Amino acid sequence: MNLVLLEPHDFLDAQTARITGRRLAHIRDIQRIAVGDSLKVGLLGGQIGRADVSQLTVDCLTLHVSLSQPPPPQLPLTLLLGLPRPKMLKRIFQTCATQGVRDLILINSYRVEKSYWQTPFLQPDKIREHLILGLEQGVDTQLPRVRLVKRFKPFVEDELPALAANTRAIVAHPYRATPCPSAAPQETLLAIGPEGGFIDYEVEKLAEAGLQPVTLGPRILRVEAAIPVLLGKLF
């Protein structure tokens, strides 16, 4: 936990916060913090700063909080991602939050099994749980916005052209594609397929919506590897 993430309900007053549960257990048992020690903290959706431990018991931790720094800026990025296998979702949510993805759209595609949409990992509380873990890792306070889209064709035809307009709009595709562009701090829409990739029809529909197919080279990466590699390349 590189950042203790506080929420508004943790505050007793403007400068005093009290935490329990998972965060308390980590600070006490893993970080081995004692009264008088200082921690890096942030307010969810707000600023980052320091907090001094004023009280530590078995049940709670009380902090004197001072917040003075803005969080790192989110990437100017909308990530359109074919819904991954459920066992990968936790890691992908955390990775997206850690790397500062602003908008994440999980979309259906031909190679996405229908059962994937029934996973409990897509429940709002589970999504939020793993985004929070990613923010703690990345020392950030800004939650990515997450949207679930279960119908590919209507979304790509009706909504995607407007989202792609006036952006660097690309789809990761290893075949018949140009090299991935270099880093630039510009508004970007990036589409990545599920395991096995988008089928040719889907790539064509994405191209019709304004997305250019790009490749990282001859090696085919798993989704969880492709995301950080592409974001590192683009930003």
C-alpha positions in Angstrom: 0.0 0.0 0.0 1.9 3.0 -1.3 -0.9 5.4 -0.4 -3.5 5.2 2.3 -6.7 6.1 0.5 -9.2 7.9 2.7 -12.9 8.5 2.0 -15.1 11.3 3.3 -16.8 9.1 5.8 -13.4 8.4 7.4 -13.1 12.0 8.6 -14.2 13.0 12.1 -13.4 16.6 11.3 -11.4 18.5 8.7 -8.1 17.2 9.9 -8.9 14.0 11.8 -9.6 10.6 10.1 -10.2 7.2 11.6 -9.8 3.9 9.7 -10.6 0.3 10.4 -10.7 -3.0 8.5 -8.4 -3.9 5.7 -6.4 -0.7 5.7 -5.8 -0.9 9.5 -4.7 -4.5 9.2 -2.2 -3.6 6.5 -0.8 -0.6 8.2 -0.5 -2.4 11.6 0.7 -5.8 10.5 2.6 -5.2 7.2 3.9 -1.6 7.4 4.2 -1.9 11.2 3.4 1.7 11.8 3.4 3.1 15.4 2.0 6.2 17.1 4.0 9.2 15.9 4.9 7.8 12.5 3.8 9.5 9.3 2.0 8.0 6.3 1.3 9.1 2.7 -2.5 9.6 2.4 -4.9 10.8 -0.2 -8.6 11.7 -0.2 -10.6 9.7 -2.8 -11.2 12.1 -5.7 -9.2 14.8 -4.0 -5.7 15.8 -2.9 -2.7 13.9 -1.6 -0.6 14.7 1.6 0.7 13.3 4.8 -0.9 12.0 8.0 0.6 11.5 11.5 -0.6 8.5 13.5 -2.1 9.9 16.8 -3.8 6.8 18.1 -3.5 3.1 17.2 -5.6 0.3 18.8 -6.7 -3.2 17.8 -9.9 -1.7 16.4 -8.9 1.5 14.7 -6.2 4.0 13.6 -6.6 7.7 14.1 -4.7 10.1 11.8 -4.0 13.8 11.8 -4.3 14.6 8.1 -2.8 17.4 6.0 -3.7 17.3 2.2 -1.8 19.8 0.0 -0.9 18.2 -3.4 -2.9 17.3 -6.4 -3.0 13.7 -7.6 -1.1 12.8 -10.8 -3.1 13.7 -13.9 -5.1 10.9 -15.5 -4.2 9.8 -19.0 -6.3 11.5 -21.7 -7.5 8.0 -22.6 -10.6 6.1 -23.3 -9.8 2.3 -23.2 -12.2 0.1 -25.1 -11.5 -3.4 -24.0 -13.1 -6.7 -25.1 -14.4 -8.3 -21.9 -11.5 -10.5 -20.5 -11.9 -13.8 -18.8 -13.2 -13.3 -15.3 -10.0 -14.5 -13.6 -8.1 -11.7 -15.3 -10.6 -8.9 -14.4 -9.2 -8.1 -11.0 -5.7 -7.6 -12.3 -6.9 -5.5 -15.2 -9.0 -3.2 -13.1 -6.0 -2.7 -10.8 -3.7 -2.1 -13.7 -6.0 0.5 -15.3 -6.3 2.4 -12.0 -2.6 2.2 -11.3 -1.7 3.6 -14.7 -4.2 6.4 -14.7 -6.8 5.3 -17.2 -9.5 7.9 -17.3 -12.3 5.9 -19.0 -12.6 2.1 -19.3 -15.3 0.6 -21.5 -15.7 -3.2 -21.4 -17.4 -4.4 -24.5 -18.8 -7.6 -25.8 -17.3 -9.2 -28.9 -17.4 -12.5 -30.8 -14.7 -14.2 -28.7 -16.2 -13.1 -25.4 -18.2 -16.0 -23.9 -21.7 -15.1 -22.7 -21.0 -16.5 -19.2 -18.3 -13.9 -18.7 -20.9 -11.2 -18.2 -22.3 -13.1 -15.2 -19.2 -13.0 -13.2 -19.5 -11.4 -9.7 -16.3 -9.4 -10.5 -18.5 -7.1 -12.7 -20.6 -6.1 -9.7 -20.1 -2.4 -8.9 -18.7 -3.1 -5.4 -16.2 -5.6 -6.8 -15.1 -3.2 -9.6 -14.6 -0.4 -7.1 -12.7 -2.7 -4.7 -10.1 -3.5 -7.3 -9.9 0.0 -8.7 -9.2 1.2 -5.1 -6.3 -1.3 -4.8 -4.9 0.0 -8.1 -5.0 3.6 -6.8 -3.2 2.6 -3.6 -0.5 1.0 -5.7 -0.2 3.9 -8.1 -0.4 6.7 -5.5 -3.5 8.2 -7.1 -6.9 9.3 -5.9 -9.0 9.4 -9.1 -11.1 6.5 -9.9 -11.4 5.5 -13.6 -14.9 5.7 -15.0 -16.1 2.1 -16.0 -18.9 1.3 -18.4 -20.2 -2.1 -19.5 -21.4 -2.5 -23.1 -23.0 -5.8 -23.9 -23.9 -5.1 -27.6 -21.0 -4.5 -30.0 -22.6 -3.4 -33.2 -25.0 -0.8 -31.9 -22.3 0.8 -29.8 -19.7 0.8 -32.6 -22.1 2.2 -35.1 -24.1 4.7 -33.0 -21.6 5.9 -30.3 -18.1 5.1 -31.2 -17.6 7.5 -34.2 -18.4 10.5 -31.9 -16.0 9.2 -29.2 -13.3 8.7 -31.8 -13.7 12.0 -33.5 -10.8 14.5 -32.9 -8.7 11.8 -31.0 -5.8 9.5 -31.7 -8.1 6.6 -32.3 -6.5 3.2 -32.7 -7.2 -0.5 -32.3 -4.4 -3.0 -31.4 -4.3 -5.6 -34.1 -1.3 -7.7 -35.0 -2.2 -8.2 -38.7 -2.4 -5.8 -41.6 -1.6 -2.9 -39.2 0.8 0.0 -39.1 3.3 0.4 -36.2 2.0 1.8 -32.9 2.5 5.5 -32.8 5.1 7.0 -30.3 4.3 8.7 -27.0 2.3 11.9 -27.2 0.1 13.6 -24.5 -3.0 13.8 -26.7 -6.6 12.6 -26.4 -6.6 8.9 -27.3 -9.1 6.2 -27.9 -7.5 2.7 -27.7 -9.3 -0.5 -28.4 -7.9 -3.9 -27.4 -9.7 -7.2 -28.1 -10.3 -10.0 -25.7 -8.1 -13.1 -25.6 -7.8 -14.2 -29.2 -8.4 -10.6 -30.4 -11.2 -9.0 -32.4 -12.3 -10.9 -35.4 -11.9 -9.4 -38.9 -15.5 -8.2 -39.0 -15.1 -6.3 -35.7 -11.8 -4.8 -36.8 -13.5 -3.6 -40.0 -16.4 -2.1 -38.0 -13.9 -0.3 -35.7 -12.1 1.0 -38.7 -15.3 2.4 -40.1 -15.8 4.2 -36.8 -12.5 5.9 -37.3 -10.0 3.6 -35.5 -6.7 2.8 -37.2 -5.3 -0.7 -36.7 -1.8 -0.7 -35.2 0.7 -3.3 -34.1 3.4 -3.7 -31.5 5.3 -6.1 -33.7 5.3 -9.9 -34.4 4.9 -11.0 -30.8 1.4 -11.6 -29.6 0.8 -10.4 -26.1 -1.9 -11.5 -23.6 -4.4 -8.8 -22.7 -3.0 -8.2 -19.3 0.5 -7.6 -20.8 -0.7 -5.6 -23.8 -2.4 -2.9 -21.7 0.7 -1.7 -19.8 2.9 -2.1 -22.9 0.6 -0.1 -25.1 0.0 2.6 -22.5 3.8 2.9 -22.0 4.3 3.2 -25.7 1.5 5.8 -26.2 2.1 8.0 -23.2 
